[in-house]
Amino acid sequence: MTEKSKTTIAPPEKSASPRQPSAQEKSWQANTLKPTLEKTPERRAEFTTISGHPIRRLYTEADLPNWSPEKDLGQPGEPPYTRGIHSTMHRGRLWTMRQFAGFGTAEDTNARFRYLLAQGQTGLSTAFDLPTLMGYDSDHPLSEGEVGKCGVAISSLADMEVLFDNIPLANVTTSMTINSPAAIIWAMYLAVAEQQGADWKKLSGTLQNDILKEYIAQKEYIYPPEPSMRLVIDTFEFGVKNTPKFNPISISGYHIREAGSTAIQELAFTLRDGLEYVEWGMRRGMDVDAFVPQLSFFFNAHNDFFEEIAKYRAARRIWHKAMVERYGSKNPRSWALRFHTQTAGCSLTAQQPYNNVVRTAIQALAAVLGGTQSLHTNSLDEAWALPTEFAATLALRTQQIIAHETGVANTVDPLGGSYFVETLTNEVERGAWDYIHKIDAMGGMVPAIERSYPQREIAEASYRYQMEVDRKEKIVVGVNDYVTKENQLEILQIDETVAHRQAARLKKLRADRSRAEVDRCLHALRTAARGTENLMPFIYGTVKAYATLGEICEAMRDVFGTYEEVAIT
Amino acid sequence: MPTKKIRVLIAKPGLDGHDRGAKISARALRDAGMEVIYTGLRQTPEMIATAAIQEDVDVIGLSILSGAHNTICPQLMALLKAKGMDDVTVLVGGIIPEADIPAMKKSGIAEIFLPGTSTQDIIEFINKRIAVGT
């Protein structure tokens, strides 16, 4: 990377002079507003978003002194993409309705997948259980009590074959929420696609594969940052050559927000993670425009409606600016930030769970108005457990109602030009750039993580919010106000028979496969891991030999070591 | 006369890394004047019991969201008993189905704090419980 490409990019200008209201606004303040306030004061002295961002009483043209519709808004499908990345947006094609699902064994989840597709869902999204996410087989001692609980248990290609049984991967776009072992799970998916006779070049879907946000927020890491980043870049390289329509990464703000960040922190840390991946890819020798078009993003949709919409609009503007000005990208496909959205799990309440249907609908609406490419809506029972089939169906229906009944998808960026939304978009963008520049000054996201900078910022924000809720400065309906006693919902229970079935299947697998072939492939992987070669072909070899996820992760643990974070509170 | 500070071990057992609740609780208890030790992530019941002895704590607070509580809690309670630590107050916070709560309390867990609990409620519970005990 050249020094020039690191130059600071100017965020939207903050007007140096104080806000200058028009003569009409001044007259309104004096003649209409003032008498009202004297008679009836407002509900509170200060209004803020859920993130604590200050909100004015009224937004007018005085809040957008240097704002230019040509420069700051543009046209949909054109830079700076404020209005969306496609010229017709949801008039052309609705967003993909992609409900995250996974529990129990591969058979259980396969049945749920087929049910969701039959209900009109348009893409799959796979949730894996904690042992899978942490690279342990279902029969490992540390997996005890966790098998199939938070997602589906996948320990080998044999499980993956069952997971996608009778689901044509060539036609169904498939997303997989897996990070540290992402390369291995992806290799299993590619092996199943090959068995089905699908052309890899036509496969479409997304691997989460975003290790940076694991160190920052969700904490499902195995290896230290350097080898983890190498694995990520290996998947980029492999994807460019072999799977041009597959997103090898979903750079995720979702988990950062769930950990308690503000909207601006979510945006800033996610985009700075994105820039980190771009820089590591370029350092590997790839042309920026060869791999960046395959990078995708994933944001949260929280409760504060306009703040969320501003966040998505600002995200597109920042990414475009960074790609063009920072990395000299020439390909418009690298400039357009594509993203998936999930409604905020952390906003769901265990109390009065049916209220969650309402929260989720409003959050989903924000995502749609913000121009999302795909969407997951949470189920009402998810503060208690993974969703029942009833709850998951209702969540999907929520999206279908927004798409087909409300009319919000009939026009592009309906909020564009709103004084409030444009001002908030500018402010959120400015706040994000401030963070991005701070992290640049630390030498990038990996050093920033190693000094716990984003972790600390998020912990501060999350504590601040909890104190506001505890003091009732922020009201959570059913939790700190409007409280009633309710009966427990009927929830999905995963029992330990899942672990027993998995253990039996693993035992059979280990007996049936060629131990010599497994050892040969694992040895080849270990050797390659010590060097600098791309590890994807070696991982693919181990998977095809039916080495287990645990064995493959262990082989790389031997070479890479493991990561322990400095726990901050 | 200076009173001895209440010592609390906040632990995150199991494979789950969602530590928002554990960290908020640790900080809130510290701000309330308690001595708080946070174990960090992925602690086995053995590690937690050992830390509780070494740190000589009055309270152990476990944060569990993954559904693994029915495996982890009985193991920890048995270990504490075996080590003669059954006087330690054990609290669990997180996602626990109501149907599981009676058995957990029967095993000696003092209280289970569900989603939406205010940090003040946890602080008050501990203060009352330890005051009664001393």
Boltz contact constraints between the chains, C-beta under 6 A:
constraints:
  - contact:
      token1: [A, 130]
      token2: [B, 15]
      max_distance: 6.0
  - contact:
      token1: [A, 130]
      token2: [B, 16]
      max_distance: 6.0
  - contact:
      token1: [A, 130]
      token2: [B, 66]
      max_distance: 6.0
  - contact:
      token1: [A, 134]
      token2: [B, 15]
      max_distance: 6.0
  - contact:
      token1: [A, 144]
      token2: [B, 71]
      max_distance: 6.0
  - contact:
      token1: [A, 145]
      token2: [B, 68]
      max_distance: 6.0
  - contact:
      token1: [A, 145]
      token2: [B, 71]
      max_distance: 6.0
  - contact:
      token1: [A, 146]
      token2: [B, 15]
      max_distance: 6.0
  - contact:
      token1: [A, 146]
      token2: [B, 68]
      max_distance: 6.0
  - contact:
      token1: [A, 149]
      token2: [B, 66]
      max_distance: 6.0
  - contact:
      token1: [A, 149]
      token2: [B, 67]
      max_distance: 6.0
  - contact:
      token1: [A, 150]
      token2: [B, 66]
      max_distance: 6.0
  - contact:
      token1: [A, 218]
      token2: [B, 17]
      max_distance: 6.0
  - contact:
      token1: [A, 219]
      token2: [B, 17]
      max_distance: 6.0
  - contact:
      token1: [A, 219]
      token2: [B, 41]
      max_distance: 6.0
  - contact:
      token1: [A, 220]
      token2: [B, 17]
      max_distance: 6.0
  - contact:
      token1: [A, 259]
      token2: [B, 20]
      max_distance: 6.0
  - contact:
      token1: [A, 260]
      token2: [B, 20]
      max_distance: 6.0
  - contact:
      token1: [A, 349]
      token2: [B, 116]
      max_distance: 6.0
  - contact:
      token1: [A, 350]
      token2: [B, 114]
      max_distance: 6.0
  - contact:
      token1: [A, 350]
      token2: [B, 115]
      max_distance: 6.0
  - contact:
      token1: [A, 350]
      token2: [B, 116]
      max_distance: 6.0
  - contact:
      token1: [A, 351]
      token2: [B, 116]
      max_distance: 6.0
  - contact:
      token1: [A, 383]
      token2: [B, 115]
      max_distance: 6.0
  - contact:
      token1: [A, 459]
      token2: [B, 23]
      max_distance: 6.0
  - contact:
      token1: [A, 462]
      token2: [B, 20]
      max_distance: 6.0
  - contact:
      token1: [A, 463]
      token2: [B, 24]
      max_distance: 6.0
  - contact:
      token1: [A, 463]
      token2: [B, 27]
      max_distance: 6.0
  - contact:
      token1: [A, 466]
      token2: [B, 24]
      max_distance: 6.0
  - contact:
      token1: [A, 470]
      token2: [B, 118]
      max_distance: 6.0
  - contact:
      token1: [A, 470]
      token2: [B, 119]
      max_distance: 6.0
  - contact:
      token1: [A, 470]
      token2: [B, 120]
      max_distance: 6.0
  - contact:
      token1: [A, 479]
      token2: [B, 116]
      max_distance: 6.0
  - contact:
      token1: [A, 488]
      token2: [B, 98]
      max_distance: 6.0
  - contact:
      token1: [A, 567]
      token2: [B, 38]
      max_distance: 6.0
  - contact:
      token1: [A, 567]
      token2: [B, 40]
      max_distance: 6.0
  - contact:
      token1: [A, 569]
      token2: [B, 23]
      max_distance: 6.0
  - contact:
      token1: [A, 569]
      token2: [B, 26]
      max_distance: 6.0
  - contact:
      token1: [A, 569]
      token2: [B, 27]
      max_distance: 6.0
  - contact:
      token1: [A, 569]
      token2: [B, 38]
      max_distance: 6.0
